[in-house]
Amino acid sequence: MGESADRAGGAAGPAVLFRGGLHPVTVYGGAPAPFDPESTGQIPAVRRRRRVLRVLLTLVVLLLLGTVVLVEVYTDAGFSPDGTDPRSSRDSAVPPAVLNGGPVIDFSGDTATSARMPAKTLALTFDDGPDPAWTPKILDVLARHHVPATFFVVGSEVARHPELARRIKAEGHEIGAHTFTHPDLASLPAWRRDLENSQTQLAIAYTTGRSTSLLRPPYSSFADALTDGDYATVRAVGEQGYLTVLDDVDSEDWKRPGVDAIVRNATPPNADGAIVLFHDAGGDRSQTVTALDRLIPRLQRDGFRFTTVTQAMGLPADPRAGAADVWRGRALVWTVRAADGVLRLLWVLLIVAGGLILIRTLVLFLFAWTHARRRRAPSWSWGLPVTAPVTIVVPAYNEETTIAPAVSSLARSAHPGVKVLVVDDASTDGTTAAVDALKLGNVRVVRIPSGGKATALNTGVALCHDDLIVMVDADTVVTPDAIHQLVQPFADRRVGAVAGNVKVSNRRGLLGKWQHIEYVIGFNLDRRLYDTFGCIPTIPGALGGFRRSALSDAGGLSTDTLAEDTDLTMAIQRAGWKVVYQESARAYTEAPATMRQLWRQRYRWSYGTMQAMWKHRRAVLEPGHFGRGGLPLIAVFTVLLPLLAPLIDLMAVYGVLFLDRQVTLLGWLAVLVIQILTAVLAFRLDREKLGPLWTLPLQQIVYRQLMYLVLLSSALAALTGRRLGWQKIRRTGDFSSAPSG
C-alpha cells in the first residue's frame, strides 16, 4: 500500500493552478468525499461518543481476557490425588483423643471429639470429582448394587458439571466439600481457606439446593497422620461448623496398583467398620470401577452394611440452602462456565490460526516458488516488448525532502518516452521548488487546491494523454529499468494493472530492518501467491502501472476509503481486468522511522483495507474469479489470519505461566521455525541478503505485538464507524539501501 504523505480533504476545486496561470480542468473521477461530522467539527459529540465507545470496547475485550485468565488459573490449578503429598512430622499440638480416635472429628462441643464407624458398617467415599468420564461409571456400579456413598466434591468441578452433582443427590448419595480448587489448606492463609470452603458451598447450593456440613481437607488421610498444621486447619474449619471426615482405609486407587490390590487395600481388617477412600476423578479410574464391582458384592456376602457418613453418625440430613446462597452460587457457577467457554473458544481459534499458518506456509512454498521459477524461465514472455510512451504521475504534499531523488530516478528511467507529472496537492514547503531546481525537460509540475491523494492522482490521470500510466509515491526512488519492466506485462491485452516490487530503503536501524523483513515476506511473497490465484489485493502506491481503459472502467480512484490503492485494485479486477505482479520492477520507499509514525501509517492501512473489502463485498455474488475465489482468500489470509495470530503469543504466555512450560515453548518455537523458513524462502526468491533475518526472533516478540495492537485498534475503529484522515509522516530522505545510478 502506498506510503505518500497526503492529507484528507474535500474534492478538488474546478481549476488546476499551473505555473504561470489558472486553467480549468475536469478532474478525472474526483467525487467529493462523503460528509464526515468528525472532519467538519460541526458535531463534536459524535466524535466523543465514538471515542468513548472504542475505549469501552477495548476495555471489555481486555477485561474479558483478563477475567478468563484469572478464573482459569484459579480453577485449573493442577493437583495430585489425596495421599501423595508428603507430610511434615506431626507432634504435640494434636490431642491424643483425636490422634488415636476415629476419622470423624467434631468441634461443636467444648473439646474436640472423634467418632468411628460401627462394626460391619462401611462408608464408601470418593474424592476429587465429579468427573464426566468416571463419576457416572461409579454411580452406575453403586446403583447396580444398591449402595449409597459419600462424594467429597471439588467446587470448581461441581461448577463445570452441575448435572453430575444433581445426579449424585438424586440417587440417594450425599455430598461433602473438598474445597474449590483442591489446595493444601494447611498452607493457606485464613482468608483463602475460608474462600475455598465458602465457594464450594455456593457451588453445591446452586446445583443441589442443599448445603453440607461435611468437609474433607485435600491431602488428608488417617487421624493418626495429622500434623500440627493439619490439626490447626481441622480446628479452624470445625469452629465454623464443619465436620471433618478423614478415612480408616485407603484403597490407594490413586496409585493404580491393579484391581486385585485395590480390592485388597479397601477390605477392612476383621469385622471393623470403616470409612474407605476412593477417587472418582484425577486420572484414569477404570481400575477403581472394576474393583468396586468386585469388592461390594464380596463385602455384602461377608455381612457388611453400606451407608453414608451422616447416616452412620446419626446426623440430620443436609439442610436446604438459602435463596441468597443459591443466587450467589448461580453467579459463581456461570462465571466459571463462561470462562471455560471463552478459553475453549480461544483454543479452537488458536487451532484455526495454527492451521491457517500451516496452510499458508505450504501454499506459499508451493505456489510462490513455482511462480518465481516460471517467471524467471528463459522461455517466459509477456509478449512483444512494450515501448509505448508512459506518463508517471507523482502525487506530492510537503515532500521537499524526498521529491528530488524520487523525480530524478523516474526522469532518468531507461524506458523510452517517459514523462513525469508531479501533482502538488497545495504543499506549504518547497516541494515545487525542489522539482524546478532539477531542470529536467521531461518533468512538469501542477499545483492544485488541497484535495487529498486520490484527487491528486485523478487530476494527474486527467492531464496526461498516454495510454500507459504509472503512479509512484513522492518518497520512492526506482531502479533505472523499473518503469520499463513494470509496463512489459501490458503486452497481454487482458492485463489492466501491474504491481511493482517495493522495498524499504532506510534499513539501518532495527525498526527499518523489521519493516524490510515485513515487506519482503508479507508483501512481495504474498503477491506471488495472489498473482498465481489472480487476486492481488493491492497495487502499491509506491509503484504501480495502469492501463488508462482499466482506470476508466474502474471509475478512477475513489475517496470512499483510506486505502485508495486497494480500493482501485479491487475495482479494476471487478471490471474484468487482470492484475499481475512484476518482481523485476523494483522501487525503494522510505518507511516510517519511529514507532509513532509506523503506528499511524499501519493504522490507516489496516482501516482502509477493511473499508475496501467491505465496499467490494458484493463481488462474491458476481461472476468472475476475483469475487468468488479471490476475495474470500484475501479475507482469510489478509484479515482473519492476522486477527487470530495474536492468540499464538497470548496462549504461549498463558501456557508458559500456567501449563506445561516445555510443551508450550516447543510449540511457540515450531511456529517461529515456520516463520524463519518462510522468511528464508522470501529472501531467496527476492534475491535479498539473509543478514537482516537475525532480527526475526526479536521482531516476533516486539514488532509483531505492535502490529496486533494496530489491527485490533483499526478493527474497533471500523466497528464504531470512525473515519480517519490522512496521516503526515515525517520523511528523512534516507535512500541508503536503494541502488545508485
C-alpha positions in Angstrom: 0.0 0.0 0.0 1.3 3.5 -0.8 3.2 5.5 1.8 2.9 9.0 0.4 2.3 11.8 2.9 -1.1 13.1 1.9 -4.0 14.8 3.6 -7.7 14.3 3.7 -9.8 17.0 2.1 -12.8 17.7 0.0 -12.9 17.3 -3.7 -10.5 19.2 -5.9 -11.7 22.6 -7.0 -12.9 23.3 -10.5 -9.5 24.5 -11.6 -5.8 23.5 -11.5 -3.2 26.1 -10.9 -0.3 25.6 -13.4 2.8 27.6 -13.0 2.0 30.8 -14.8 -1.7 30.8 -14.5 -5.1 29.3 -13.6 -6.6 26.9 -16.2 -9.9 25.0 -16.0 -9.7 21.2 -15.9 -12.1 18.3 -15.5 -10.9 16.2 -12.5 -11.0 12.5 -13.5 -13.1 10.6 -11.0 -12.8 13.3 -8.4 -16.0 12.8 -6.5 -16.5 14.8 -3.3 -15.6 13.0 -0.1 -18.6 11.7 2.0 -19.8 14.0 4.7 -17.9 13.4 7.9 -19.1 15.0 11.1 -15.7 14.5 12.7 -13.7 16.3 10.0 -16.1 19.2 9.9 -16.1 19.7 13.7 -19.8 20.5 13.5 -20.8 17.6 15.7 -18.1 17.2 18.4 -20.5 15.0 20.4 -20.3 12.3 17.6 -16.5 12.2 18.0 -16.7 11.9 21.7 -19.3 9.2 21.6 -17.3 7.2 19.2 -14.1 7.6 21.2 -15.9 6.5 24.3 -17.4 3.5 22.5 -13.9 2.5 21.2 -12.4 2.8 24.7 -15.3 0.8 26.2 -14.9 -2.0 23.6 -11.2 -2.1 24.2 -11.7 -2.3 27.9 -14.4 -5.0 27.5 -12.0 -7.1 25.4 -9.1 -6.7 27.9 -11.4 -7.3 30.9 -12.8 -10.4 29.3 -9.4 -11.9 28.6 -8.1 -10.9 32.0 -11.1 -12.5 33.7 -10.8 -15.6 31.7 -7.1 -16.0 32.6 -7.7 -15.3 36.3 -10.6 -17.6 36.6 -8.9 -20.4 34.6 -5.7 -20.1 36.6 -7.6 -20.2 39.8 -9.9 -23.1 38.9 -7.5 -25.2 36.9 -4.7 -25.4 39.5 -3.2 -28.8 39.0 -3.2 -31.2 41.9 -2.1 -34.7 42.8 -4.5 -37.2 44.3 -5.0 -37.3 48.1 -2.4 -39.4 49.9 0.5 -38.5 47.6 1.6 -35.3 49.4 4.5 -35.8 51.7 3.6 -34.5 55.2 5.9 -33.0 57.8 6.2 -34.7 61.1 3.3 -34.4 63.5 3.6 -33.7 67.1 2.4 -32.3 70.4 -0.4 -30.0 69.3 -2.7 -32.9 68.3 -4.7 -34.1 71.3 -4.3 -37.9 71.9 -8.1 -38.2 71.8 -8.0 -37.1 68.2 -4.7 -38.7 67.3 -5.9 -42.1 68.5 -9.6 -41.6 67.7 -11.8 -42.2 64.7 -11.9 -40.5 61.3 -14.8 -38.2 62.0 -13.7 -35.1 64.0 -16.2 -32.8 65.6 -15.5 -29.4 67.2 -19.1 -28.5 68.0 -18.6 -29.1 71.8 -16.2 -27.6 74.3 -13.5 -30.1 73.2 -12.7 -31.9 70.1 -14.3 -35.4 69.8 -13.9 -38.1 67.2 -16.1 -41.0 66.2 -15.7 -44.3 64.4 -17.9 -46.3 62.2 -20.0 -49.0 63.8 -18.8 -52.6 63.3 -19.5 -54.2 60.0 -20.6 -50.7 58.6 -18.8 -49.2 55.7 -19.0 -45.7 54.1 -17.5 -45.6 50.6 -16.2 -42.1 50.0 -15.0 -40.7 46.7 -12.7 -37.6 46.3 -11.8 -35.1 43.7 -14.9 -35.3 41.5 -17.3 -35.0 39.9 -15.6 -36.2 36.7 -17.7 -36.5 33.5 -15.8 -39.7 32.5 -15.6 -41.7 35.7 -18.2 -40.4 38.2 -21.1 -41.7 36.0 -19.5 -45.2 35.8 -19.0 -45.3 39.5 -22.6 -44.2 40.1 -23.7 -47.0 37.8 -21.8 -49.5 39.8 -23.3 -48.2 43.1 -26.8 -48.2 41.6 -26.4 -51.8 40.4 -25.5 -52.9 43.9 -27.9 -50.5 45.7 -25.1 -49.0 47.7 -25.1 -45.3 49.0 -21.9 -43.4 49.1 -20.4 -40.0 50.1 -18.8 -37.9 47.4 -16.4 -35.2 48.6 -16.5 -32.8 45.6 -14.2 -30.1 44.3 -16.2 -27.0 43.9 -14.8 -25.9 40.6 -15.7 -29.3 39.1 -19.2 -29.0 40.5 -19.4 -25.7 38.7 -18.3 -27.3 35.4 -20.5 -30.4 35.8 -23.6 -29.4 37.8 -25.6 -32.3 36.3 -23.4 -34.8 37.9 -23.8 -33.2 41.4 -27.6 -33.3 40.9 -27.4 -37.0 39.9 -25.4 -37.8 43.0 -28.1 -36.3 45.2 -30.9 -37.7 43.2 -29.7 -41.3 43.5 -29.5 -41.1 47.3 -25.9 -40.3 47.8 -24.5 -37.4 49.9 -22.1 -34.7 49.0 -19.3 -33.3 51.2 -16.9 -30.4 50.5 -13.4 -31.0 49.3 -12.5 -27.3 48.7 -12.9 -25.3 45.5 -9.6 -25.9 43.8 -8.0 -28.7 45.9 -5.2 -26.8 47.6 -3.4 -27.9 50.8 -5.5 -26.0 53.3 -2.7 -26.1 55.9 -0.5 -24.0 53.7 -3.1 -21.3 53.0 -3.9 -18.1 54.9 -7.2 -18.0 56.7 -8.9 -15.8 54.2 -8.0 -18.1 51.3 -9.1 -21.1 53.3 -12.5 -19.5 54.0 -12.8 -18.6 50.3 -12.2 -22.2 49.2 -14.8 -23.6 51.5 -17.4 -20.9 51.0 -17.2 -21.1 47.2 -17.6 -24.8 47.4 -20.7 -24.4 49.5 -22.1 -21.9 47.0 -21.5 -24.3 44.0 -23.2 -27.1 45.9 -26.1 -24.8 46.9 -26.8 -23.8 43.4 -26.5 -27.2 41.8 -28.3 -29.3 44.5 -30.3 -26.7 46.6 -28.6 -28.1 49.7 -25.7 -27.2 51.9 -23.3 -29.6 53.6 -21.6 -29.8 56.9 -19.1 -32.5 55.8 -15.6 -31.5 54.8 -12.5 -33.5 53.9 -9.3 -31.4 53.6 -7.3 -32.3 50.5 -4.2 -34.4 51.0 -5.5 -35.8 54.3 -5.5 -39.4 55.3 -5.8 -41.1 58.7 -6.4 -39.4 62.0 -3.0 -40.7 63.4 -1.3 -38.9 60.4 -2.4 -35.4 61.4 0.4 -32.9 61.8 0.3 -29.8 64.0 -0.5 -27.8 60.9 -3.3 -30.2 59.8 -4.8 -30.1 63.2 -4.9 -26.3 63.3 -6.8 -26.4 59.9 -9.2 -29.0 61.2 -9.9 -27.0 64.3 -10.4 -23.8 62.3 -12.9 -25.3 59.9 -14.5 -27.2 62.8 -15.2 -23.9 64.6 -17.0 -22.8 61.5 -19.4 -25.8 61.8 -17.8 -28.3 59.6 -17.5 -32.0 60.5 -14.1 -33.1 59.3 -14.1 -36.6 57.7 -10.9 -38.5 57.3 -10.6 -42.2 56.5 -9.8 -45.5 58.0 -9.0 -47.5 54.9 -7.2 -46.1 51.8 -7.8 -48.2 48.7 -4.7 -46.5 47.2 -6.5 -46.4 43.8 -4.7 -43.2 43.1 -1.6 -45.3 42.6 -3.4 -47.5 40.0 -1.8 -50.7 41.5 -4.2 -53.1 39.8 -7.7 -54.3 40.6 -6.6 -57.0 42.9 -4.5 -54.6 45.0 -7.3 -52.1 45.2 -9.8 -54.7 46.4 -7.3 -56.0 49.0 -6.5 -52.5 50.2 -10.1 -51.5 50.5 -11.2 -54.5 52.6 -11.3 -53.6 56.3 -9.5 -55.8 58.7 -11.6 -58.2 60.8 -15.2 -57.0 61.1 -14.3 -53.4 61.8 -16.4 -50.6 60.4 -14.5 -48.2 58.2 -14.6 -45.1 56.0 -13.0 -46.2 52.8 -11.2 -43.8 50.5 -11.6 -44.0 46.7 -11.3 -41.4 43.9 -13.8 -40.7 41.1 -11.5 -38.2 39.3 -7.9 -37.1 39.0 -6.9 -39.6 36.2 -7.8 -43.0 34.8 -10.2 -44.6 37.3 -11.0 -47.8 35.3 -9.3 -49.9 38.0 -11.5 -48.2 40.6 -14.7 -49.0 38.7 -13.7 -52.7 38.2 -12.6 -53.0 41.8 -15.9 -51.7 43.2 -17.8 -54.1 41.1 -15.9 -56.9 42.7 -15.5 -55.5 46.2 -19.1 -54.6 47.0 -20.7 -58.0 46.4 -17.9 -59.7 48.3 -18.3 -57.5 51.4 -22.1 -57.7 51.2 -21.8 -61.5 51.4 -19.5 -61.1 54.4 -22.3 -59.2 56.2 -21.1 -55.6 55.8 -23.6 -52.8 55.6 -23.0 -49.8 53.3 -24.2 -46.4 54.3 -23.3 -42.7 54.1 -21.2 -40.9 56.7 -24.1 -38.9 58.1 -26.4 -41.9 58.4 -23.7 -43.9 60.2 -23.1 -41.0 62.6 -26.8 -40.4 63.2 -26.6 -36.9 61.8 -29.6 -35.0 60.3 -29.9 -34.7 56.5 -28.3 -31.8 54.7 -30.3 -28.6 55.3 -31.8 -26.7 52.4 -29.6 -23.8 51.1 -30.8 -20.3 51.5 -32.1 -18.3 48.5 -29.2 -15.9 48.7 -26.6 -18.7 48.6 -28.4 -20.2 45.6 -28.2 -17.0 43.7 -24.6 -16.4 44.6 -23.8 -19.9 43.6 -25.5 -19.4 40.3 -23.3 -16.4 39.6 -20.2 -18.3 40.6 -21.1 -21.4 38.5 -21.8 -19.3 35.4 -18.6 -17.3 35.8 -16.6 -20.5 35.8 -18.5 -22.0 32.9 -18.3 -18.7 30.9 -14.6 -18.6 31.5 -14.2 -22.2 30.4 -16.3 -21.5 27.3 -14.2 -18.5 26.3 -11.0 -20.4 26.9 -12.3 -23.3 24.8 -13.1 -20.8 22.1 -9.7 -19.3 22.3 -8.1 -22.8 22.0 -10.3 -23.5 19.0 -9.4 -20.2 17.4 -5.7 -21.0 18.2 -6.0 -24.3 16.3 -7.7 -22.5 13.4 -4.9 -19.9 13.4 -2.3 -22.6 13.5 -3.9 -24.5 10.7 -4.2 -21.3 8.6 -0.5 -20.6 9.2 0.5 -24.1 8.2 -1.7 -24.0 5.1 -0.5 -20.6 4.2 3.1 -21.7 4.6 2.7 -24.8 2.4 0.8 -22.8 -0.2 3.4 -20.1 -0.2 6.2 -22.6 -0.6 4.5 -24.4 -3.4 3.0 -21.5 -5.4 5.5 -18.7 -4.7 8.4 -20.9 -5.7 6.6 -22.1 -8.8 5.7 -18.5 -9.6 9.3 -17.4 -9.4 10.6 -20.3 -11.5 8.0 -19.8 -14.2 8.6 -16.0 -14.4 12.4 -16.4 -14.5 12.4 -19.2 -17.1 14.2 -18.2 -20.4 11.0 -19.2 -22.3 8.8 -16.8 -20.3 7.5 -13.8 -22.1 4.6 -11.4 -21.7 4.5 -10.9 -25.5 6.2 -8.4 -27.8 8.3 -5.8 -25.9 6.2 -2.8 -24.8 7.8 0.5 -25.8 4.7 2.7 -25.8 5.2 6.1 -24.0 4.5 6.3 -20.3 3.4 9.1 -18.1 4.4 8.8 -14.4 2.1 10.6 -12.0 3.6 11.6 -8.7 1.2 13.0 -6.1 3.0 15.1 -3.5 2.2 17.1 -0.4 5.1 18.6 1.6 7.7 16.2 0.1 10.6 18.7 -0.1 13.0 16.2 1.5 12.3 13.2 -0.8 10.8 14.6 -4.1 14.2 15.4 -5.8 15.7 12.0 -5.6 12.4 10.4 -6.4 11.7 12.5 -9.6 15.4 12.2 -10.7 15.2 8.4 -10.6 11.9 8.5 -12.6 13.0 11.0 -15.2 16.2 9.0 -16.0 14.3 5.8 -16.5 15.5 3.5 -19.3 12.1 3.2 -20.9 11.7 5.4 -24.0 9.4 8.4 -23.9 8.9 8.6 -20.1 7.2 11.8 -18.9 6.9 12.7 -15.2 3.9 14.7 -13.9 4.2 15.9 -10.3 0.8 16.9 -8.8 1.5 19.2 -5.9 -1.5 19.0 -3.5 -1.2 22.5 -2.1 2.2 21.9 -0.4 3.3 24.5 2.1 7.0 23.7 1.8 9.5 23.8 -1.1 8.2 20.8 -2.9 7.6 22.6 -6.2 10.9 24.5 -5.9 12.8 21.2 -5.4 11.4 19.8 -8.6 12.1 23.0 -10.5 15.7 23.0 -9.4 16.2 19.7 -11.1 15.7 21.4 -14.6 14.6 18.1 -16.2 12.9 18.5 -19.6 10.6 15.6 -19.2 9.2 16.7 -15.8 6.4 19.1 -15.2 4.6 20.2 -12.0 1.0 21.2 -11.5 -0.4 22.7 -8.3 -3.9 22.0 -7.3 -6.1 23.1 -4.3 -6.0 20.7 -1.4 -7.9 17.6 -2.2 -6.1 14.5 -1.0 -4.1 11.8 -2.7 -7.0 10.2 -4.7 -7.9 13.6 -6.1 -4.3 14.4 -6.9 -3.9 11.1 -8.8 -7.2 11.6 -10.7 -6.0 15.0 -11.7 -2.7 13.7 -13.0 -4.5 11.0 -15.0 -6.8 13.6 -16.5 -3.8 15.7 -17.5 -1.8 13.0 -19.2 -2.5 11.6 -22.7 -0.7 8.3 -22.8 -2.5 5.0 -22.6 0.0 3.7 -20.0 0.1 5.4 -16.7 2.5 4.7 -13.8 1.7 6.0 -10.3 4.7 6.5 -7.9 4.8 8.0 -4.4 6.9 11.0 -3.8 9.1 9.2 -1.3 10.1 6.5 -3.7 13.1 6.0 -6.0 13.2 3.4 -8.7 15.9 1.4 -10.4 16.8 2.6 -14.0 14.9 -0.2 -15.6 11.9 -0.4 -13.2 9.4 1.5 -15.3 10.4 -0.4 -18.5 10.0 -3.7 -16.6 6.7 -2.6 -15.0 4.9 -2.0 -18.3 6.0 -5.2 -20.0 3.0 -7.2 -18.8 0.8 -4.8 -20.8 1.8 -6.8 -23.8 -1.1 -9.1 -22.6 -4.2 -7.1 -23.6 -6.0 -8.7 -20.6 -3.7 -7.0 -18.1 -5.2 -3.8 -16.7 -2.7 -3.1 -13.9 0.7 -4.2 -12.7 2.1 -4.2 -9.1 5.8 -3.4 -8.7 8.3 -4.8 -6.2 8.5 -2.3 -3.4 11.4 -2.4 -0.9 12.4 -0.5 2.2 15.2 2.0 1.5 16.1 3.0 5.1 17.1 -0.3 6.7 19.9 0.8 9.0 18.0 0.7 12.3 16.2 -2.2 14.0 12.8 -0.8 13.0 14.0 -0.4 9.4 15.2 -4.0 9.3 11.9 -5.2 10.7 9.9 -3.4 8.1 12.3 -4.6 5.4 11.6 -8.2 6.5 7.9 -7.5 6.5 7.9 -6.0 3.0 9.8 -9.0 1.6 7.7 -11.6 3.3 4.3 -10.0 3.9 4.1 -8.0 0.7 6.2 -9.4 -2.1 6.0 -13.1 -1.2 2.2 -12.8 -0.7 1.9 -11.0 -4.1 3.4 -14.1 -5.8 0.7 -16.2 -4.2 -2.1 -13.8 -5.0 -0.8 -13.4 -8.5 -1.0 -17.2 -9.0 -4.6 -17.2 -8.0 -5.4 -14.0 -9.9 -6.5 -11.9 -6.9 -3.8 -9.4 -6.0 -5.5 -7.2 -3.3 -3.3 -4.1 -3.6 -1.2 -2.4 -6.2 1.2 -0.4 -4.0 1.0 3.3 -4.3 4.8 3.3 -4.3 5.0 1.7 -7.7 2.0 0.6 -9.9 1.3 0.6 -13.6 -2.2 1.1 -15.1 -3.9 0.9 -18.5 -6.0 4.0 -19.0 -9.0 2.0 -20.1 -8.8 -0.1 -16.9 -8.8 3.1 -14.8 -11.8 4.3 -16.8 -13.7 1.0 -16.3 -13.0 1.1 -12.6 -14.2 4.7 -12.2 -10.8 6.2 -11.3 -9.5 6.5 -7.8 -12.2 6.8 -5.1 -12.3 8.9 -2.0 -14.6 6.4 -0.3 -11.8 4.7 1.5 -8.5 5.5 3.0 -6.8 2.6 1.1 -7.4 4.2 -2.3 -4.8 1.8 -3.9 -6.6 -1.3 -2.5 -10.0 0.1 -3.5 -8.8 0.8 -7.0 -7.1 -2.6 -7.4 -10.3 -4.4 -6.4 -12.4 -2.2 -8.7 -10.2 -3.0 -11.7 -10.5 -6.7 -11.1 -14.2 -6.5 -10.6 -14.3 -4.7 -14.0 -12.8 -7.9 -15.6 -9.2 -6.9 -15.9 -6.2 -8.9 -14.8 -3.8 -7.5 -12.2 -0.3 -9.1 -12.1 2.9 -8.8 -10.2 6.2 -7.8 -11.8 9.1 -8.7 -9.5 11.8 -7.2 -11.7 10.2 -3.7 -11.4 11.9 -2.6 -8.2 11.3 0.6 -6.2 12.7 1.7 -2.8 10.5 3.7 -0.5 11.2 5.3 2.8 9.5 3.5 5.7 8.5 5.2 9.0 11.5 5.9 11.2 9.7 5.9 14.6 7.1 3.7 16.3 4.6 6.5 16.4 4.9 7.1 12.6 4.7 3.4 12.0 1.5 3.1 14.1 -0.2 5.9 12.3 0.7 4.5 8.9 -0.3 0.9 9.6 -3.5 2.1 11.4 -4.5 3.8 8.2 -3.6 0.8 6.0 -5.5 -1.7 8.2 -8.5 0.5 8.4 -8.5 1.3 4.7 -8.2 -2.3 3.7 -11.2 -3.2 5.8 -13.1 -0.3 4.2 -12.2 -1.5 0.7 -13.2 -5.1 1.4 -16.5 -4.0 2.8 -17.1 -1.7 -0.1 -16.5 -4.6 -2.6 -18.2 -7.3 -0.5 -20.8 -7.9 -3.2 -18.1 -9.1 -5.5 -18.6 -12.6 -4.0 -22.0 -12.7 -5.7 -20.7 -11.6 -9.1 -19.4 -13.9 -11.8 -15.6 -13.8 -12.1 -12.6 -15.3 -10.4 -11.8 -12.3 -8.2 -15.1 -12.2 -6.3 -15.9 -15.9 -5.8 -12.3 -17.1 -5.3 -10.0 -14.2 -4.7 -11.9 -12.0 -2.2 -12.6 -14.9 0.2 -8.9 -15.9 0.0 -7.9 -12.3 0.8 -10.4 -12.1 3.7 -8.9 -15.3 5.2 -5.2 -14.5 4.8 -5.3 -10.7 5.0 -7.9 -10.1 7.7 -8.9 -13.3 9.5 -5.4 -14.8 10.0 -3.8 -11.5 11.3 -6.7 -11.1 13.7 -6.2 -14.7 15.0 -2.4 -14.6 15.0 -2.2 -12.8 18.4 -3.7 -15.9 20.1 -0.4 -17.7 19.4 1.5 -15.4 21.6 -1.3 -14.9 24.1 -1.7 -18.7 24.6 2.0 -19.1 24.6 2.3 -16.8 27.6 -0.6 -18.5 29.3 1.0 -21.9 28.7 4.4 -20.8 30.0 3.0 -19.4 33.2 0.3 -21.9 34.0 0.5 -25.0 31.8 3.3 -27.3 30.6 6.1 -24.9 30.0 8.3 -27.2 27.9 5.5 -28.2 25.5 4.3 -24.6 25.2 7.8 -23.3 24.4 8.3 -26.1 21.8 5.0 -25.2 20.2 6.0 -21.5 20.0 9.4 -22.3 18.7 7.8 -24.5 16.0 5.8 -21.5 14.8 9.0 -19.4 14.9 10.8 -22.0 12.8 8.0 -21.9 10.2 8.3 -18.1 10.2 12.1 -18.4 9.6 11.7 -20.9 6.8 9.1 -18.6 5.2 11.5 -15.7 5.6 14.4 -17.5 4.0 12.3 -18.6 1.1 11.1 -15.0 0.6 14.6 -13.5 0.8 15.9 -16.1 -1.6 13.2 -15.5 -4.1 13.7 -11.8 -3.9 17.4 -12.2 -4.1 18.0 -10.4 -0.9 20.8 -10.9 1.6 19.8 -13.0 4.6 21.7 -10.8 7.1 18.7 -8.9 8.4 17.0 -12.1 9.4 19.0 -12.3 12.6 16.4 -9.8 13.9 13.5 -12.0 13.1 13.0 -13.6 16.6 13.0 -10.2 18.2 10.6 -9.0 15.6 8.2 -11.7 16.6 8.4 -10.6 20.2 8.3 -6.8 19.8 7.3 -5.7 16.3 4.5 -8.3 15.9 2.8 -7.2 19.1 2.6 -3.6 17.8 1.0 -4.9 14.6 -1.5 -6.8 16.6 -2.5 -3.7 18.5 -2.7 -1.7 15.3 -5.0 -4.3 13.7 -7.2 -4.5 16.8 -7.4 -0.7 17.1 -8.3 -0.3 13.5 -10.9 -3.1 13.7 -12.5 -1.4 16.6 -12.5 1.9 14.7 -14.2 0.2 11.8 -16.8 -1.3 14.1 -17.6 2.0 15.7 -17.8 3.8 12.3 -14.9 6.2 12.7 -13.5 7.9 9.7 -9.8 8.7 9.6 -7.9 11.5 7.9 -4.6 11.1 6.1 -1.6 10.9 8.4 1.5 13.0 7.5 4.7 11.0 8.1 7.9 12.9 8.6 10.5 12.0 5.9 14.2 12.0 6.3 15.3 11.3 2.7 17.2 8.2 3.6 17.6 6.1 0.5 20.8 4.4 1.6 19.6 0.9 0.6 18.5 2.0 -2.8 20.9 1.2 -5.7 22.7 4.2 -7.1 22.6 5.3 -10.7 
